[in-house]
Each structure stands twice: as structure tokens, then as C-alpha cells.
Amino acid sequence: MVDKDTVKLIKERCAFMRRDIIEMGFIAGGRGAHFGPALSCTEIVASLFFKVMKHNPKNPKWAERDRFIQSKGHGCLAYYSALIESGYIDKDQRKTFKQDGSHLPGHPSRDMEHGIEISSGSLGNGFAIACGMAKAAQIKKEDHTYFCLVGDGECNEGLIWEAAMNASKNKLDNMVAIIDRNGVQLAGKTCDIMDFDLVSAWKAFGWEVTVLKEGNDPAVIVETLELAKQKRNGKPQAIIAETIKGKGISFMEGSLNWHAGVMNEEQYNQAVSELEKA
Ligand SMILES: Cc1ncc(C[n+]2csc(CCOP(=O)(O)OP(=O)(O)O)c2C)c(N)n1
């Protein structure tokens, strides 16, 4: 059972993070931003950064830290907002999102000084890299956990399954994949584009699977992630988290239009006002 103070803290952080996401996405102007993919996983990323993972913003390269790998790199606004709210990146850097020379490009680019472990954005690659890093840690007998955020549409990539079977063969029980099952991908609903049973697939590839019905509820997320982190039973862990794409902004929730988009001033004002009232 997660205590009330923890839940309160994560909800507060999510409120700041959502504000950062909207600010940065609006600042990107005509370049557009992936709002929906960041808003669906805000609670997951916040639970990791503000409770579950051991890490130190003052020492980003601390060898014993747990690792966060955002394989669905296009959802980086959630990652960046967690790095900003934890102190890896200055808040005033928000205005550089997607600008040349920024620490905050449109997809994460490896930048260890600022807490970004790997470059990602080509779907499937981040997960495969995370499994490789977890294997290296296993060989070196290091005791930290690799948390990798994967999209449900991303699970259509063949590379995911090559890495998944390799991880179970290698008994990578230091590896936790969190699948952000928001049901909507770039050009349609995930079930219309490639309809397969994610739970059975991950199990068939040798992973222990937990389905998280309330993937935007910090209390349930923290409990599930902490359990997965403690399990060292010879199996990698997959958490299938049912979330809402665009969560928190009424006109974005569940919408295909806001996988990525350009936000006008009226929409920005509405989004900010909804966040203030939440
Ligand atoms: C290898 C590769 N193919 C295609 C794309 C283009 N692309 C970017 S996001 C996306 C959809 C991802 O959907 P999902 O994994 O469900 O993530 P969500 O946006 O719902 O968080 C696609 C196809 C890509 N980034 N990489």
C-alpha cells in the first residue's frame, strides 16, 4: 500500500510536469510536438523519478543509479519535464525545446550530464539497447534496475521481440519494461493497425507480465513498479499499463489528432486553464 504523502507528491509533480509539457510543446510552434504520447505516461515517469528509482540529479553518472530508458523517444516531453522537475535541467531551458544546440531536441539525444542515458526515437531501438545494458550489468554483478518505457504501437516492431526473447533467455531480472498501452498510435488505433494480444505475446516470450488497469493512477503505479523492482526471480518483468493518450487535456484525450500537433494560442490557453483547475 502506497502512503498518502507519496501519492500527493507524485500528483503535484505530475501537475508541474504537465505544465512543462504544454509550455515546451507550445514553444515549439510550427515545428509541432508529441503532446499525447507525453501526457499518457506522465504518471509513470513521475512515479519512477520521484519515488521508485534510486538516482541523484547532483551526480547524474552515479554508477549505482537505476536507469530510465525512454524507448518511445517521441514521448520525450514527459522525460524532459521529469528531468526539469528533478533538477537535471534548468527550468529556463524549456524555451529551447526543439531549437538548435538545445539539450532538449525533438527526440532524446544521449546527454549523460543532463540525465539522458541513450538516444532514442527509432522505435524498438531503445528497448533493445536497454536489454543490452541490463545484460552488461548482470555480467558485472551490478545491482540496479533498468526501467524501459515502450509504446504499445512500438510493440509492432520486430526488434522488440528479438530483444525480448534474448532478455528472457539471459534471465534479465534486472529489467522492467513498462508498456504504455494508450491504444492509439501515429495513424490509428493500435487494435486496428496490428491486432494482437500483448499480454500473451510478452508471456510467450518468457516475461512475467502484470497488467496495470489504472496506468494513470500514481498509487497503483508505484506499488506495481516497486514490486517489479524487488522481484529477482530469473525473469524480466513486463508491466502493461493501460493509460489515456493526451491525459489531462480534454481536447487531447484519446484523440488521434494530438499524437503530434501544432498548438495555437487559444488551445494553449484552454490547456493551461484546465491544468490550473485540475
Ligand atoms: C522505426 C520507426 N518507425 C516509425 C516511426 C514513426 N513513429 C513515431 S511515433 C509512432 C507511433 C508510436 O505509437 P506508440 O508506440 O503506441 O506510442 P504512443 O505515441 O501511443 O505513445 C510511429 C509509427 C518511428 N519513430 N520509428
The ligand as an SDF file (V2000), in Angstrom:
LIG
                    3D

 26 27  0  0  0  0  0  0  0  0999 V2000
   11.2390    2.5670  -36.5430 C   0  0  0  0  0  0  0  0  0  0  0  0
   10.2210    3.6630  -36.5360 C   0  0  0  0  0  0  0  0  0  0  0  0
    9.1540    3.5690  -37.3660 N   0  0  0  0  0  0  0  0  0  0  0  0
    8.2160    4.5600  -37.3640 C   0  0  0  0  0  0  0  0  0  0  0  0
    8.3540    5.6460  -36.5540 C   0  0  0  0  0  0  0  0  0  0  0  0
    7.3300    6.7620  -36.5990 C   0  0  0  0  0  0  0  0  0  0  0  0
    6.5140    6.7890  -35.3910 N   0  0  0  0  0  0  0  0  0  0  0  0
    6.7310    7.7000  -34.4370 C   0  0  0  0  0  0  0  0  0  0  0  0
    5.6860    7.5490  -33.1740 S   0  0  0  0  0  0  0  0  0  0  0  0
    4.8790    6.2730  -33.8970 C   0  0  0  0  0  0  0  0  0  0  0  0
    3.7190    5.6180  -33.2260 C   0  0  0  0  0  0  0  0  0  0  0  0
    4.0840    5.0750  -31.8860 C   0  0  0  0  0  0  0  0  0  0  0  0
    2.9500    4.6320  -31.2250 O   0  0  0  0  0  0  0  0  0  0  0  0
    3.0210    4.0520  -29.7710 P   0  0  0  0  0  0  0  0  0  0  0  0
    4.1920    3.1620  -29.6500 O   0  0  0  0  0  0  0  0  0  0  0  0
    1.7010    3.4420  -29.4840 O   0  0  0  0  0  0  0  0  0  0  0  0
    3.3310    5.2860  -28.8570 O   0  0  0  0  0  0  0  0  0  0  0  0
    2.3740    6.4610  -28.3330 P   0  0  0  0  0  0  0  0  0  0  0  0
    2.5270    7.5710  -29.3090 O   0  0  0  0  0  0  0  0  0  0  0  0
    0.9750    5.9600  -28.2880 O   0  0  0  0  0  0  0  0  0  0  0  0
    2.8910    6.7990  -27.0200 O   0  0  0  0  0  0  0  0  0  0  0  0
    5.4410    5.9620  -35.1230 C   0  0  0  0  0  0  0  0  0  0  0  0
    4.9730    4.8920  -36.0260 C   0  0  0  0  0  0  0  0  0  0  0  0
    9.4890    5.6990  -35.7110 C   0  0  0  0  0  0  0  0  0  0  0  0
    9.6880    6.7060  -34.8560 N   0  0  0  0  0  0  0  0  0  0  0  0
   10.3900    4.6860  -35.7180 N   0  0  0  0  0  0  0  0  0  0  0  0
  1  2  1  0
  2  3  1  0
  2 26  2  0
  3  4  2  0
  4  5  1  0
  5  6  1  0
  5 24  2  0
  6  7  1  0
  7  8  2  0
  7 22  1  0
  8  9  1  0
  9 10  1  0
 10 11  1  0
 10 22  2  0
 11 12  1  0
 12 13  1  0
 13 14  1  0
 14 15  2  0
 14 16  1  0
 14 17  1  0
 17 18  1  0
 18 19  2  0
 18 20  1  0
 18 21  1  0
 22 23  1  0
 24 25  1  0
 24 26  1  0
M  CHG  1   7   1
M  END
$$$$
